[in-house]
């Protein structure tokens, strides 16, 4: 193939290759024009065609591809992987280490030294290094999901693509959660999804996903997912729990009464939660790397509150549940359950307004042993707390996380993915 030297503005080239991408970012990021030495530019369809004989193809020459990320690692549902699309097709990127790349990032993939192959029925580009092979050209170039039915996905025409399915529901079993967050078994993390036309598909959620411990929604509605074939089985991957909206009535006319009162991941900051530092110098801070709110160890006494915005339970009549993920550690020591229950507590108030929380009345929501993390590492553990029936039908309630320690002993506490829902 003839070697070509092309003088171009990278962003202009990308936009010409993927004209259907939509953007929420009005300020374009325009890298300066520069000289790029390449042998050729590949579309994703052309890359997949290289494996037509089911044999891997390794690039030993300069070549590039342009795409937009449609699923990233931020929610823990995939690891050292990214899904990407261009205007022709979609493919899986496999890396040698986790990345900080995000959904909507428009990227150039430098292919020299990488391998295009089929693994478990999925086309992928492997042996990738984020620092060596990926260049970010722009942010927030989001791709709109394609509206499809379960029957269309089962036809396998949408493998690795970002899609939206509507009119779907899980089995009516409120005890089932998204994934196996205890043993991390893949087989125990497959859930059956149905529509009202007797079509069904598997939904796979990693036990490490931030929402793995949350109960499956019991209503009917829509999901934005990645459709993927694995070892001959079609399955769906949720990239963000906030893209699941299933509060409608089920196919048999039942249900449809689930209500989400509060959903806060702490992915980008403290959200609408407020912080009150009652005692000590330490305070709640946002951990940008771990995407959580955090209290750190201290050599002095501390009392610190992390307080929700005012919550409206007026539409709830039968039940309300608070769930979240947290980690408590004092490495290398092990934190006992008794210490956790005393110094890492959850509270509910019906008369708190603002300011000093000790001026209001609070009722403690007790953590059971099954709601506690191991106390030995930073592995997040789920907590699911039924709220008292006294909150049903009420308005302007607050939930708070209270951290205390003394000058002789302290721990660190991380909290993420708070969800309050009910019926």
NORKAUR-V208999 format. One line per field, one symbol per residue. psi: psi as a letter, one per 30 degrees, with the letter a starting at -180 (. if undefined). A space follows every 50 residues. Layout:
psi = ???
This chain:
psi = kkkkjkjljeeeeeeffifgklkgjfjkjjlkklkkjlelkkleeeeeff geggklkkkglklllklkkfkagfggflkhlkkllafeallkkklflllg llkfkklkjjfkflkklkkhgkkljlhkkeeefkkkellhikkkkkklle eeeffgfgkglklkklhlllkijffkleljgefhkeeggkkkklagggkl lkkkkkffkfgefkkkkfakblkklkkkkjhfkklkkkfkffgjjiglkl egflbggkkjekjjfgefagbgklkjjeklellklkjfefilkkklllgl kkjkkjkllkkjgffkfelkkkklklkklhkglkkleeeefefjlklkkf gkdlbjffflkkkkjkkleffklfgfagkkkkkjjklkfffkgllhlkkk kkklllffklakkkklhkkkla.
